[in-house]
Structure formats: structure tokens, C-alpha cells
């Protein structure tokens, strides 16, 4: 490839990158505007379930450790 071809490809890649960034910004804005309350409730419920399971597992591990050391 000649330096001229390299420069043209470089410019093309820069333009593509700028377009991709603008599309990502548009998608981010759309997702920020579109906040579904049903999804928020589901996510909150899932978070509570995960934290509950984590707390239960920590409790079981603590109980097992206590029984082993006793």
C-alpha cells in the first residue's frame, strides 16, 4: 500500500469511528429516556433475591465453620 492509500484508509476509519460514537450516544440517550417501570421492579426483585441468597450462603458457611471449630 502506498502512503496515500494508508492515509485514505486512516481518514475512512476516523469517519467510521465518529459515526459509531454518535450512534452509541443516540442509543444511550434513547435508553435513558425509555425507563420501563416494570423492568425496574423486576431488576429490584432480582437484586433482593441475589442478596438474600448471598446472605443465606454466608450464614450457612458461618454455621458450618462454627460447628467444625466447636
Rosetta blueprint (number, residue, H / E / L):
1 X L
2 X L
3 X H
4 X H
5 X H
6 X H
7 X H
8 X H
9 X H
10 X H
11 X H
12 X H
13 X H
14 X H
15 X H
16 X H
17 X H
18 X H
19 X H
20 X H
21 X H
22 X H
23 X H
24 X H
25 X H
26 X H
27 X H
28 X H
29 X H
30 X H
31 X H
32 X H
33 X H
34 X L
35 X L
36 X L
37 X H
38 X H
39 X H
40 X H
41 X H
42 X H
43 X H
44 X H
45 X H
46 X H
47 X H
48 X H
49 X H
50 X H
51 X H
52 X H
53 X H
54 X H
55 X H
56 X H
57 X H
58 X H
59 X H
60 X H
61 X H
62 X H
63 X H
64 X H
65 X H
66 X H
67 X H
68 X H
69 X H
70 X L
